Amino acid sequence: MSEQRVHAESDPGRGGLDLRADCANCFALCCVALAFTASADFAVDKDAGRPCRNLLPDFRCGVHERLRPVGYQGCTVYDCFGAGQRISQVTYAGQDWRSAPQTARQMFALLPVVRQLHELLWYLTEALALEPARSLHADLRGALTRIERLSQGSPDEILALDVAAHRQEVNVLLLRTSELVRAGATGAAGGTAGRGARAAKGRGGSKGGAKKNRRGADLIGANLKGADLHGADLRGAYLIGADLRGADLRVADLIGADLRDADLSGADLTGSFFLTQAQLNAAKGDAGTGLPPALTRPSHW
């Protein structure tokens, strides 16, 4: 359960779609449906389908205010993109798994599927707000309508979906969107020239400026402090523990980038796209980190 969204939060920038987690209207599905493995992210092992030991009878978390100190950092990172309340309040019309235990197994199985559909809706809605991709807006709108319709299906219909195939179809559009948006980006724009010269050599880094095409690159622990990544393709890049302090990440495509423990202090992510709240929650940052308007500064920063 993300520490960022315990209560309902509207998102007009997402076209009215309910794509932000609203834990107050969810039956704590992520606290039951998902499996935990004892690690730096979770204090204990928990099997899928078994309620977390911190879950209260009213579906609230008994340690919500102390999740990180007591070893549940992973809970503060997870984001369901609003799938939890969709299943709880729409698919099952407000009937919870405790009062109707016969629905529990199916309800829990729906969470990862609907979450993926809502993630696609998040990306598609963002793509529709990107002016450089206006030539694709008709196709993007059509894809959004199709995915939204699928997410409104019956439990059996949703569980029968080939989500991987739908992700692939949407990904083709998102790739084309990314190319159009980044096409006009230049490393020197906005006074960023020379930033890359401050980026020291590091794992995956390069003295004199980071390369702009870093799709899927291994940048774990890389020294990218002050790097010019304006307009960079960082799709699926491994940036775990990377030093991105003061880096220019404007107009960078960050879809699927692994930002766990990456230091974004003072970095400029305004105008970056396909970035999610879960990615931010997993990273480090500060008051000087510039964020896209649709995202929230994590409280642990």
Disulfide bonds with the S-S distance in Angstrom:
none
